[in-house]
Every structure is written in structure tokens, then in C-alpha cells.
Amino acid sequence: MNPVPKVAAILVALLFPLWAGQAAAQALSGAAPTAAVVPADGIVTLERAGDELFRVELDGRPIGQLDWRYAEIVERFPDPVTGHLTLIAVHSGGNGDYPENGGCYIVDSRRAEPLVDHKIDACSRSTNNVATESRLVIGGSDRWTNPVTIYDGQSVTTLGTLALSEHVERAIDAIGRKDYTTALAHLLASQDHEDARADFWLGRLFHHGWGVRPDLEKARALYERAAEAGNAAAMFRLGTLYANGRSVPKDDARAVAYYREAAERGDTSGQFNLALALMTGRGTGEDEAEALRWFLIARPSLTEPGDIAAAGKNIAALASELDAERAAEITQAAAAYVPARPRAWSFPADWDEFVGKYLFERARGVTLLGLPDLRSRLRTLVTDEDLFLIENMTTGTPIRREGDWIVASGCRPHDCTNNYTLAINQSTLEPILCIRQDLWQQHRTLLRWYRPGHEPILKDMPFDLDLTCSYTEDPVAELLAATSSESSSAETPLPATAPPPQPTPWYTADFQFMECIESPSSPATAIEVIRRSGMAPTVREERDLYGDILSVEVAAAAGLQETYWTYYRTKAACERKITADNYIPNEYR
């Protein structure tokens, strides 16, 4: 048997003089440094020490152990201040994108006991983790409960659940106090709620290096997302990046285009810069009348003495170039200026902006489930936890039209027995939703249907792969039939029907609970489900030396992920797989 490969990740911090390490340690602890402080530079490694045990070492010195099925170092912070921090994610079943199966630990090489005792539950490799000065902000992966965590060198603090607007307001207030770590935590808690202000202010932190390492590329991406959602201040900031050639090639014409969008939406800085461009012709043709109008619009809201003086001087100069009647017309036009409102959604015409996208992709800064009217309707039917469950079913097909309906469907990556279908009436926005969940340990399947004006319907039955929300030939017809008044009056749970008998059973492995269970389905069933979904199945077989089948994996590409089922011919073959000494679960594909 081959030896278990060593899972290692190297954290190389910039070397400090002794006095710098002591000063930084004192800043972290608030007390004088002691002899117990560990040097700031080091190599953090993870070594498998047992079937469900990892040993954590710092420079070869054991500092702790993790009792989980799989572990990996997911974040390193090698800048001079935070190079002593390493974040380790632990997962049962090796599935790092399901944070409920694990969590995160912090290795702080400046502590006498570097492995922090607190496990942070809401953490995965996809989480937005940022080091700020001497602290670490760990963004919550559950976007609805916002468990953003701050580690300050001694302890872990988790933000409470707040209303979205309160998160943003607290972040802006913290920026005013120059408490950038707190600001970052609140912005991370609100960013994924598709609030353009959160993206804009987070972009400013990275733009100016407020508490974080400056990163213009990241700042620009955040500005672009905020601008797409109609944030005028973000449009102005993008204009300055293009005007100065920072993180992008210098492009005066594009800068002016952003200034104009910002100006029309009421951003004073955008109005002032647009007026300057029109007066000088930089990036656009000279237009003295338009330049005068925008200076007149901007001047009442300017706050910097230099800008106020410049606007007054330019207004006088431009007005002198025009006759009195024309100048008066422009003055009246400036007085009548009203900022443009972001274009409101208009359905069914605007469905074109979502058709062809995946559920997690944005149009005008929002995802399909982020549309306010639609989301408010869905929240009268299901909980935020159900919506979060759907948004994490990222294997699926693009949003599509089917008759009078917009349809989205998908499933959990690598586990398409958990799936959903959502149909939305193109004109009324009435949603109909089906959610399927498997309770493996109880060998049960739950199907739920929701529709406004109808009672929710539940089917609770023995596990059955044929019962599904996503892979049906006519999902809208089935949703309508399931939620009709006749169906709504049926008793719940409905009578269970046993799956058809199989001549020889197949087995599946549950790596979360480390056991093998008899499967009520078979490779043939999985192949049929995939074909009904319009995809081409791929079958991979594993055979022994005598040519007998040990296992069959049925897979299909769906959306941006691959989903698959693995069946074992015998329970012994399945158990050998999950109990092998050198078994390390596969990475998320």
C-alpha cells in the first residue's frame, strides 16, 4: 500500500527584525511581549495521523490536531503585518463547499498556543476571507445569517444578524471612524445581498488600502458590479481609473462615458469632471454650453473650496463666450435638472436579460432570485434557508422560457438527488416552486411544492430516485398539476410507494456518516434520469483482476459542474472504499 501523501501548505512571512516581531505581538495582545511568543515566520503543515485525524505542525513542531475526515490550508496572508496568520478548513467527506460539514481553524504563529481553540463554523474555501492590518475577517458563507467573524489576535468575535441596511450603515459609520476591520466585516456580511452600496464601499477599501492591502484590480471589479446595479458613485470611481490608467489602459473616452452616467444619476463629482471634460475636449468633443450646464448643476453640491472656486471661475468664463439669451436658457435648464432614476424592471420585456444565464449570474447587478418583487413573493412561500438552499444548487441548466413561464432548475453539485424547479409567470411574476431533499440516514425522500394561494404540499416517502423536481420532460405542467386545487386537498404525507425490487442490490457510500447503505436505485436508473434531463451520461466502471465489476460511476456535465452517482456491486467493495487507510476524499470537482 502506498504511503499517505503529506498534505502541506507553506506560509512564508517576510522576515522581521526581533524588535518588529515583539512590537507586533504587543499590538495584538495589548500587553508586553513574553518569552512564549512564537516567531512570526514559519511553515505550517498538515499531516494525516489517522483515518480521521490530522496533526498540525509549525516549523516541524506539533501544535495541535484536527479530528475531521479532511483538512486543507485555504488561506495564507504573507504581507508584513499578517504573515503570521493561516486559515485551515476542515471538512467531513472532503466537501469544502458545504460548510455545515466542517469549519475553519486559525493558526496564529505569534501565540504561545498557535492553533486557536475556537472553530469557526461558517467557513469554506469559497468564503471571502481578508486580512486587515493585525486582524483577520472571515466572511460568512451563509449569506442569510451573516456569521462574519473577526479574529483580533486573541479571541474570535462573530457579528450578530442584522438587517441589510443596518450592516451597510454601520460599515459607513466605521469607515468614518477609520475602524476599517469593523467596516470590512459589515460589508462582507451585506455584500452578497446584492446591495450596490456594499460593493462600492468594499471597493473603496481596496482602492485606498484602508486597513487592507491595496488591490486596484479587486476594487475595479467591485466598482463594476456596483455600477452595473446603478450606483452613481461607483461609476465616477471607474471614470477616474480609466482617466488615470490605473489597473486598466488609459482611456479618456471611456472615462467620460462613466462620468456622464454618474452625472446623470446625480453624482456631484461626476458632474464636475464631466463639465471639465466638455470644456477642454478631453475624451470628448468641446461643448461650452453643456459644460456650463453641468458646472451650474454641480456647484450647489460641491464641498471642497478649490472645486467651488474652480466651478465659479469656469461658469463666468463659459457664460462670457455665449450671448445673454443662450446663457439664460442654459441656466434655466440647469435649474430644472432632476437626477435620472435607475431603469425599473419591466416584465415580461426584461426577461431577455435573464434567459440564458445561470441562477447565480447577474443582470443589472442582481440575480434572478435577487429581483425584489420576485423575492418578496417567494418569501411568503418559503424561508430564507430554503432560498439559500436553492442558490447553492449550482449544477443546472440556464434559465429558459417555456410557454408563458420562465423556468430555472438545478441540483446540488455531486448530489442531484437534491434538486429544485422554479417556474415564474412572465407577466404576473407568480412563482411555483418544487424542492426535493433526500434524508439518507432515514432512507426517505421529501418533495415539497409551493404556489401562492395554495396550501404547501409535502410528499414523504422511502428514497426514490425517480421522484424529482428538476429532470422532467414538462416541468411547468407537472408543477401546475402538483399544485392544483385537487392535489392541494390530498392528505400529506401521501402514501409511500416502495421502489421496484432489484435482482441484486447496489450500494452507495455515505462519507459524511462513514457507512454503506443499500441503494433503492441502480446505475440504469441514474442513466435514465440523466437522459431525461437532456444530457449525455458517462459511465465509468472499476473491475477487479477477474473482470468482475466492483463499482460503476454514472456522470454528466450540467451547468458549470459535473454531477455523478457511484454504485458499488457489493457492500464489501463499498466498505473497502471508505475504510481504506490511504483514503482521502476527492476534491470538489
RARA-V365606 format. One record per run of one state. SS is the DSSP state (alpha for helix, beta for strand, coil for the rest). FROM is the first residue (numbers start at 1). TO is the last residue. If there is no record, write none. Layout:
ss:SS from:FROM to:TO
ss:SS from:FROM to:TO
This chain:
ss:coil from:1 to:7
ss:beta from:8 to:8
ss:coil from:9 to:17
ss:alpha from:18 to:29
ss:coil from:30 to:43
ss:beta from:44 to:50
ss:coil from:51 to:52
ss:beta from:53 to:58
ss:coil from:59 to:60
ss:beta from:61 to:66
ss:coil from:67 to:69
ss:beta from:70 to:76
ss:coil from:77 to:84
ss:beta from:85 to:91
ss:alpha from:92 to:94
ss:coil from:95 to:98
ss:alpha from:99 to:101
ss:beta from:102 to:108
ss:coil from:109 to:114
ss:beta from:115 to:115
ss:coil from:116 to:119
ss:beta from:120 to:120
ss:coil from:121 to:128
ss:beta from:129 to:132
ss:coil from:133 to:134
ss:beta from:135 to:138
ss:coil from:139 to:148
ss:beta from:149 to:151
ss:coil from:152 to:155
ss:beta from:156 to:158
ss:coil from:159 to:163
ss:alpha from:164 to:176
ss:coil from:177 to:179
ss:alpha from:180 to:191
ss:coil from:192 to:195
ss:alpha from:196 to:208
ss:coil from:209 to:215
ss:alpha from:216 to:228
ss:coil from:229 to:231
ss:alpha from:232 to:244
ss:coil from:245 to:251
ss:alpha from:252 to:264
ss:coil from:265 to:267
ss:alpha from:268 to:280
ss:coil from:281 to:287
ss:alpha from:288 to:299
ss:coil from:300 to:304
ss:alpha from:305 to:320
ss:coil from:321 to:323
ss:alpha from:324 to:335
ss:coil from:336 to:348
ss:alpha from:349 to:353
ss:coil from:354 to:362
ss:beta from:363 to:363
ss:coil from:364 to:365
ss:beta from:366 to:366
ss:coil from:367 to:367
ss:alpha from:368 to:370
ss:coil from:371 to:371
ss:alpha from:372 to:379
ss:coil from:380 to:383
ss:alpha from:384 to:391
ss:coil from:392 to:394
ss:beta from:395 to:396
ss:coil from:397 to:399
ss:beta from:400 to:402
ss:coil from:403 to:404
ss:beta from:405 to:412
ss:coil from:413 to:414
ss:beta from:415 to:425
ss:coil from:426 to:430
ss:beta from:431 to:439
ss:alpha from:440 to:442
ss:coil from:443 to:443
ss:beta from:444 to:451
ss:coil from:452 to:456
ss:beta from:457 to:462
ss:coil from:463 to:474
ss:alpha from:475 to:482
ss:coil from:483 to:484
ss:alpha from:485 to:488
ss:coil from:489 to:505
ss:beta from:506 to:510
ss:coil from:511 to:514
ss:beta from:515 to:519
ss:coil from:520 to:522
ss:alpha from:523 to:532
ss:coil from:533 to:537
ss:beta from:538 to:543
ss:coil from:544 to:548
ss:beta from:549 to:558
ss:coil from:559 to:560
ss:beta from:561 to:568
ss:coil from:569 to:570
ss:alpha from:571 to:579
ss:coil from:580 to:589
